[in-house]
C-alpha cells in the first residue's frame, strides 16, 4: 500500500467511525473528510467543490422540491383517502398502507412520502383500535423499499445512475432500476404483510401494556389553575369533560417545583400546573368548560410577532436536527420567539417531567404553535418533518392533475433521453414555480441541505479513492479472498457488505464509497460493471437493521414506541430475503 493509499484509507476509516459515532451531523463529517483530503493533497483545491455541480446533487435537490409540490397538492392524500374504507381487515390495512407509501416513494422523496402517510396510519389504527406500532415500522420499511424501484426513488440510485455515466458515458435510465427494484419491493411488501409485522415485540403491539404507546394525538401538555377558578379546593375529578375526552392527569407541579404524581383525592390550589396526556383537538373543549389556561413556551414577543394569525402544527425531529439535545429556551432563541411548544410525544413513554425541562430527541413529535404563513418554513430550518393535517386534505383536483402531468412529462423526457434527468427535473421545478404551485419563498425549504452537502463533499473524496488506486487494491483483496467462488457468491457478498454499511452511515455516503469498489471489482473480474452497480444500489437502500441507518426508521421510532433492538427483528429476515431475491434477479436482468 502506497503512502497516498494509506492516507486516504485512514481518512475514510475516520469518516466512517465519525458517522457511526453520530456526535456530529453527517454533512459536517463529510466536509471534514473533504477538508482532510484537500490539506493532504489528495484532492486539489480546484477539484474540491466540483461535487456541487455534479448532476447527482442537482437531481437530488430537484426531486426533493418536486416531492414537496406533490405534498402540497395532496397527491398522496387523495390516494390514501380512496383506500381508507378498505382498512377494516388487519392484513388489508397493513398491505394497503405499506403499498401506498412504497408506490409514493418510488416517485418522490421517501421521507416525504412517509411523513404524509404517518398521520393516515395513526388515524386508521385509532379507528380500528390497533396499536400504531403494528403499522409504523412496516410503513417506514415500505418507504425504503419503494426508493429502490426508480432512478429518482432514493439518493443512492441517483448517485449510481450518474456514476455509471462517468464510466460508460451513459447514465442508467429512469426505469432501469425497476425490474430488480420492483421485484424486491413487491417481495418485501408481501413479507411485511404476512410475516414481518408479527415479528415486532408483542409489548409494542399491545395497547393495554403498562407503558401504553402514545398515538400522535396523545401529547404531554400543561394547564394552570386560575386564581379565581371554581376548581380551587376540589379534586381533579371535578374537572368537566376530563373522562369523556379521554384526557389523563399524569402529574402536578408548581412553577418552581418538580412534577409529582397526582393523588386521586388531592385538592387543587390556585397556580397548580396539571400535566396532561391529551389529544390537542380535545384540549380546547377542556379549557372552555373549566377555568384553566394552556401553558406554552410563548412570551410577549411571540404574541407581537404572530399577531393572532396562529396555527397548530405537528412535526417530527429528524436525526441531525439542531434541536437534538436542546431544550425549550433554545427553541425560543432559535425561532426568535416565533414558535411556542404546546405538547410533546416521545417513544410511547409516559413523559411526566415539565416541558421546559425536556431535552429534545430525534423522533420526538412536537406540537407547535406559530404564525400560519411561515410555520412550515421554520420547521424545515429546525430540521423537522411536518406531518400532514389530521383531516385528510384532498387538495384541488385541478392542481393535482397539473402536478402529475408536469411530472409525467419530465419523466418521459428523461426516459426517452431527450434531456438528462437533472435538466428535466430542474425544468419541472421551474414550471411549478411559474404556475405558483410552490411559493418562491418556500422553494428551497424542502431541500435537505445536509444531504446535499454530504453528496457534494463526498464525491471528490470518492474520486480520490479511485485516483490513489485504493478501490482497485480493495477489489483485488476481495478477489483474492473469493478466488474460485461463483460470481453469484461474490455479488452476494458485495450486497451484504453494502447493506451492513448502510445500516450505520447515510445511504448516500454508502453509495459514494461502494460504487468505485464495485467498478474496480468488475474490472478485476473482467465483467460488465452494470450488475455490480445495481448490487450497490439495492444494498445502499437496505437500511433495515437500525433506527439510525435511514431517516424513515428514525421518524417512526417515537410515535411507534420502538426500541433500538426492535428493528433487526423484522429487518434481518427482510435483508436475507432481499439477498436471496436480488442476486438472481440482478444476474438475470443484467447479464455479465
Secondary structure, 3 states (H helix, E strand, C coil): CCHHHHHHHHHHHHHHHHHHHCCCCHHHHHHHHHHHHHHCCCCCCCCCCHHHHCHHHHHHHHHHHHHHHHHHHCHHHHHHHHHHHHCCCHHHHHHHHHHHHHHHHHHCCHHHHHHHHHHHHHHHHHHCCCCCHHHHHHHHHHHHHHCCCCCCCCHHHHHHHHHHHHHHCCCCCCCCCHHHHHHHHHHHHHHHHHCHHHHCCHHHHCCCCCCCCCCCCCEEEEEEECCCCCCCCCCHHHCCCCCCCCCEEEEEECCCCCCECCCCCCCCCCCCEEEEEECHHHHHHHHHHCCEEEECCCCHHHHHHHCCCEEEEEEEECCCCCCCCCCHHHHHHHCCCCEEEEEEECCCCCCCCCHHHCCCCCCCEEEEEEECCCHHHHHHHHCEEECCCCCCCCCCHHHHHHHHHHHHHHHHHHHCCCCCHHHHHHHHHHHHHHCCCCCHHHCCCCCCHHHHHHHHHHHHHHHHHHHCCHHHHHHHHHHHHCCCCCHHHHHHHHHHHHHHHHCCCCHHHHHHHHHHHHHHHHHHHCCCCHHHHHHHHHHHCCCCCCCCCCHHHHHHHHHHCCCCCHHHHHHHHHHHHHHHHHHHHHHHHCCC
